[in-house]
Amino acid sequence: MKAEYSFEVIAITLAIVMVFVLFSTLFKEKIESAEVPHAYKFINGMRGLAAIFVFINHAPFVLANLGVQNTVFSSWGQLYPNLGSFGVQIFFCITGFLFFDKIIKNEKIDWVEFFIARIKRVAPLYYVSSLLVFIIAASFAGFNILEKDSLITVAGLLSFNFIDNPMRIGDVSLVPLSSVTWTLIHEWRFYAVLPLVAICYRSKYKVLIMVVAMMLAAVDLGYSVNVCWAYFLSGIVAAIVHKTAVTNKLVKGMAVVVAAVAFVITCGVVEVPGYGALRFMLTTVFFLCITISNPSFLHFQFLNRMSDISYSIYLLHLPILFLCFKAVSGVVELSSVDKFTFWAINFSTIPLIVLVSTFTFINIEKRFMRKTKIQRAEVGLVRSA
């Protein structure tokens, strides 16, 4: 299915981005007062946009996720689902880039401190959002939670979904509430192998190891439906490329053009499955070209603010969408709601998402961050830049 590049689809997409930016600007002072220094502004810019892309993916399909069959209009445009998977893949690339960059710059990494810092960074908000998801699902299930599927689901939530579970509390599915959390499993797996990656990088055989890793990625992409680990490899390659510090303006300009073409193709000019060899190639080319070109538009402060609250947006936008549409369903028949009303409800959730995400960033995420040796080194790099 090709994207419907109608004025309507493009206008709604751009409007969503603008509304997120607008309302994050209203909380500018609060977000920036808790801002975390980062060495790479272009990475922040991509992270901020990636979070919005995931929302854009889920917004058109919220009715279907709630089990509502609308008789007036249906979801349209391949642009939306492609933006969601693209946003997730960019998150993976960013993780690969940043943590391999740490390995490049730090000959000796305190891995115990590293893993403690990762747990403090990722776990608190995850468990708060999981508790919220559980309470919402349990309340709609009549707190009928002492059954096998519900208990296994709770175990899955506690284990970052490493324990396979039915994603169900009573008769309420958690898919419309927390379907994004599957990506965290891949993040943790990448963290787990980082010490081995560091050893390989210090080895005299590192070029051979990288070639073998790329060959394995090619094989996996050819035979697997959903390959995620290869995107971390893309980030690693981008970190290596970034070391060369390309300064030629013509090369950087061409990289921007290639990145734009890769993005447009990804949005659905041709049929591109969410995962697979072609998507991997497009996302990797995009990320590498952005790394080379370091475009100035990704340095805008409003994208930096979106980056700060991106993890909260990522985890909390689904339960907020769920609650808002459930609340509206008490006064509006969602099965016959018109397109204008549907999008008005969607847009009305954005201020709430930004507000809640700002609160959780300041009071949960930031509260549990502590300056490790690695983080202090990053801050030093930022100040000396």
C-alpha positions in Angstrom: 0.0 0.0 0.0 1.5 3.3 -1.0 1.1 6.5 1.1 -1.7 8.8 0.3 0.3 12.0 -0.1 -2.9 14.1 0.0 -2.9 17.6 1.4 -5.0 16.3 4.3 -2.5 13.6 5.4 0.5 15.9 5.1 -1.3 18.8 6.8 -2.4 16.6 9.8 1.1 15.2 10.2 2.7 18.7 10.2 0.0 20.0 12.5 0.7 17.3 15.0 4.4 18.2 15.0 3.6 21.9 15.4 1.2 21.4 18.3 3.8 19.3 20.2 6.3 22.0 19.7 3.9 24.7 20.7 2.9 23.2 24.0 6.4 22.1 24.9 7.3 25.8 24.4 4.7 26.7 27.0 6.7 24.6 29.5 10.0 25.9 28.3 11.3 27.1 31.6 10.4 23.9 33.5 11.9 21.6 30.9 15.0 23.6 30.5 15.6 23.9 34.2 16.0 20.2 34.3 17.7 19.9 31.0 20.4 17.2 30.7 23.5 18.3 28.8 24.2 16.4 25.6 27.2 16.5 23.4 25.3 16.1 20.1 22.5 18.5 19.3 21.6 16.7 16.0 21.0 13.5 18.1 18.6 15.4 20.4 16.8 16.7 17.3 16.3 13.3 15.9 15.2 11.9 19.3 12.6 14.6 19.7 11.1 14.0 16.3 11.2 10.2 16.7 8.9 10.5 19.8 6.4 12.6 17.8 6.6 10.1 14.9 5.5 7.3 17.2 2.5 9.3 18.4 1.7 10.1 14.7 1.7 6.3 14.1 -0.7 5.5 16.9 -3.1 8.5 16.6 -5.0 7.4 13.4 -5.5 3.8 14.8 -6.6 4.6 18.3 -10.2 3.5 17.5 -9.1 0.2 16.1 -6.8 -0.3 19.1 -9.9 0.3 21.3 -11.9 -2.3 19.4 -14.2 0.3 17.9 -15.3 -0.2 14.3 -16.0 3.3 12.9 -18.7 3.4 10.2 -18.0 6.9 8.9 -14.3 6.7 8.0 -11.3 4.4 8.2 -7.6 4.9 8.9 -5.7 5.9 5.9 -2.3 6.6 4.6 0.8 4.4 4.9 2.7 7.5 6.1 1.5 7.0 9.6 2.5 3.4 10.4 5.8 3.9 8.5 6.6 6.9 10.7 6.1 4.9 13.9 8.4 2.1 13.0 10.9 4.6 11.6 10.8 6.5 14.9 11.6 3.3 16.8 14.4 2.4 14.5 15.9 5.9 14.9 15.8 5.3 18.7 17.8 2.1 18.2 20.3 3.9 16.0 20.7 6.7 18.5 21.4 4.2 21.3 24.0 2.4 19.2 25.6 5.7 18.3 25.8 7.2 21.8 27.0 4.1 23.7 29.6 3.2 21.1 30.7 6.8 21.2 31.2 6.3 24.9 33.4 3.3 24.2 35.5 5.2 21.7 36.1 8.1 24.1 36.6 6.1 27.3 39.3 3.5 27.4 38.2 2.3 30.8 34.5 2.2 31.6 33.2 1.2 35.0 30.6 -1.3 33.9 29.0 -1.7 37.3 28.4 2.1 37.4 27.2 2.0 33.8 24.6 -0.6 34.5 23.4 1.1 37.7 23.1 4.3 35.8 21.1 2.6 33.0 18.7 1.0 35.5 18.2 4.4 37.2 17.6 6.1 33.9 15.2 3.6 32.3 13.5 1.6 35.1 11.7 4.3 37.3 9.6 5.8 34.6 8.9 2.4 33.1 7.6 1.0 36.3 5.5 4.1 37.0 4.0 3.9 33.5 3.4 0.1 34.0 1.7 0.8 37.3 -0.6 3.3 35.5 -1.3 0.8 32.7 -2.1 -1.9 35.3 -4.4 0.4 37.3 -6.3 1.5 34.1 -6.6 -2.1 32.8 -7.6 -3.5 36.2 -10.2 -0.8 36.7 -11.9 -1.6 33.4 -11.6 -5.3 34.1 -13.4 -4.9 37.4 -10.2 -5.7 39.2 -10.6 -9.3 38.2 -6.9 -9.8 38.3 -6.3 -13.1 40.2 -6.4 -15.3 37.1 -3.5 -17.0 35.3 -3.3 -14.6 32.3 -3.4 -11.5 34.5 -0.7 -12.8 36.9 1.6 -13.8 34.0 1.0 -10.3 32.5 2.0 -8.7 35.8 5.1 -10.8 35.8 5.8 -9.7 32.3 5.5 -6.0 33.3 7.8 -6.5 36.2 10.4 -8.1 33.9 10.3 -5.5 31.2 8.3 -8.1 29.2 11.3 -10.5 29.1 8.7 -13.0 30.5 6.4 -13.8 27.6 2.9 -12.9 28.6 -0.6 -12.5 27.0 -0.7 -8.7 27.6 -4.1 -8.9 29.3 -5.5 -8.0 32.6 -8.9 -9.7 33.0 -10.6 -9.2 29.7 -8.7 -5.9 28.9 -5.9 -6.0 26.4 -2.8 -4.0 27.2 -2.0 -3.5 23.5 -3.7 -0.1 23.3 -2.0 0.9 26.6 1.6 -0.2 26.4 2.4 -1.8 23.0 5.6 0.3 22.8 7.4 -1.4 25.7 8.6 -4.3 23.5 11.4 -2.1 22.3 12.9 -1.9 25.8 13.8 -5.6 25.6 16.1 -4.8 22.7 17.6 -1.9 24.5 18.5 -4.0 27.5 20.0 -6.7 25.3 22.2 -4.1 23.7 23.3 -2.8 27.0 24.2 -6.4 28.1 26.6 -6.9 25.2 28.3 -3.5 25.4 31.2 -4.8 27.5 31.8 -7.4 24.8 31.5 -4.7 22.1 34.1 -2.6 24.0 36.5 -5.6 24.1 36.0 -6.2 20.4 36.7 -2.5 19.7 40.0 -2.6 21.5 41.0 -5.8 19.7 43.4 -5.8 16.7 40.7 -7.8 14.8 38.0 -5.1 15.2 37.7 -4.5 11.4 37.2 -8.2 10.9 34.6 -8.4 13.7 32.7 -5.4 12.2 32.6 -7.1 8.8 31.4 -10.4 10.3 28.7 -8.4 12.3 27.5 -6.8 9.1 27.4 -10.1 7.3 25.3 -11.6 10.1 23.0 -8.6 10.0 22.5 -9.1 6.2 21.7 -12.8 6.7 19.3 -12.1 9.5 17.5 -9.3 7.5 17.1 -11.7 4.7 15.5 -14.5 6.7 13.7 -12.8 9.7 10.5 -10.8 9.7 11.4 -8.4 12.5 15.1 -7.6 13.0 16.0 -4.9 15.5 19.6 -5.6 16.6 21.0 -4.5 13.3 19.9 -0.9 13.9 22.2 -0.7 16.9 24.9 -1.8 14.5 23.9 1.1 12.2 24.4 3.5 15.1 27.8 2.0 15.8 28.9 2.5 12.2 27.6 6.1 12.4 29.7 6.7 15.5 32.7 5.5 13.6 31.9 7.7 10.6 31.3 10.7 12.9 35.0 10.4 14.1 36.1 11.4 10.6 34.5 14.9 11.1 33.4 15.6 7.5 33.8 19.3 6.8 33.3 19.4 3.0 30.2 21.5 2.4 29.4 19.8 -0.8 29.5 16.3 0.8 27.4 17.5 3.7 24.9 19.1 1.4 24.6 15.9 -0.6 24.1 14.0 2.6 21.2 16.1 3.5 19.6 15.5 0.1 20.1 11.7 0.4 18.7 11.7 3.9 15.6 13.6 2.7 15.1 11.1 -0.2 15.5 8.2 2.2 12.9 9.7 4.5 10.4 10.4 1.8 10.7 6.8 0.4 10.3 5.5 4.0 7.1 7.4 4.3 5.6 5.3 1.6 6.4 6.5 -1.9 7.0 2.8 -2.6 5.7 -0.1 -0.5 8.2 -0.6 2.3 7.5 -3.0 5.1 8.1 -1.7 8.6 11.0 -4.1 9.1 13.2 -6.0 6.7 16.2 -5.4 4.4 14.9 -2.5 2.4 13.7 -0.6 5.5 17.0 -1.3 7.3 18.9 0.1 4.3 16.7 3.3 4.1 16.9 4.0 7.9 20.7 3.3 8.0 21.3 5.6 5.0 19.2 8.3 6.6 20.9 8.1 10.0 24.4 8.0 8.4 23.7 11.0 6.2 22.3 12.9 9.2 25.4 12.1 11.1 27.6 13.3 8.3 25.6 16.5 7.5 24.7 17.5 11.1 22.0 19.7 9.8 21.4 23.0 11.6 17.6 22.6 11.8 18.1 19.6 14.2 19.9 22.0 16.6 16.7 24.1 17.3 16.1 24.4 21.0 12.4 23.3 20.7 13.6 19.9 19.4 16.0 19.8 22.3 13.1 20.2 24.7 11.1 17.5 22.9 14.2 15.3 23.3 14.2 15.8 27.1 10.6 14.6 27.5 10.8 12.1 24.6 11.0 9.0 26.9 8.0 10.1 28.8 6.1 10.9 25.6 7.0 7.4 24.3 5.8 5.5 27.4 2.8 7.7 28.3 1.1 8.7 25.1 -0.8 5.5 24.7 -2.5 5.4 28.1 -3.4 9.0 27.8 -4.9 8.4 24.4 -6.8 5.5 25.8 -8.2 7.4 28.8 -9.1 10.5 26.7 -11.0 8.4 24.1 -12.7 6.3 26.8 -13.8 9.6 28.5 -15.1 11.0 25.2 -17.0 7.7 24.5 -19.3 8.6 27.4 -20.7 11.5 25.4 -19.8 10.7 21.8 -20.6 7.5 19.9 -17.1 6.6 18.6 -18.4 4.1 16.1 -20.1 6.9 14.2 -17.8 9.8 15.0 -16.8 12.0 12.0 -13.3 12.6 10.9 -13.1 16.2 12.1 -14.3 15.2 15.6 -11.9 12.3 15.7 -8.9 14.5 14.9 -10.1 17.2 17.3 -10.0 14.6 20.1 -6.6 13.4 19.1 -5.2 16.9 19.0 -6.7 17.7 22.4 -4.6 14.9 24.0 -1.3 16.5 22.9 -1.3 19.3 25.6 -2.1 16.7 28.2 0.7 14.4 27.0 3.2 17.3 27.0 2.0 18.4 30.5 2.3 14.9 32.0 5.5 14.2 30.2 7.1 17.4 31.6 6.0 16.5 35.1 7.3 12.9 34.9 10.6 14.1 33.3 11.2 16.6 36.1 9.9 14.5 39.1 10.7 11.0 38.0 13.3 10.8 35.3 15.5 13.6 36.5 15.2 12.7 40.1 16.7 9.2 39.5 19.5 10.4 37.3 22.8 10.8 39.0 26.1 12.0 37.6 28.3 9.0 36.8 31.9 9.3 35.8 30.8 8.8 32.2 28.1 11.5 32.4 30.5 14.0 34.0 32.9 13.4 31.1 30.0 14.1 28.7 29.2 17.4 30.5 32.9 18.4 30.2 32.8 17.7 26.5 29.7 19.9 26.1 31.2 22.8 28.1 34.5 22.6 26.1 32.8 22.5 22.7 
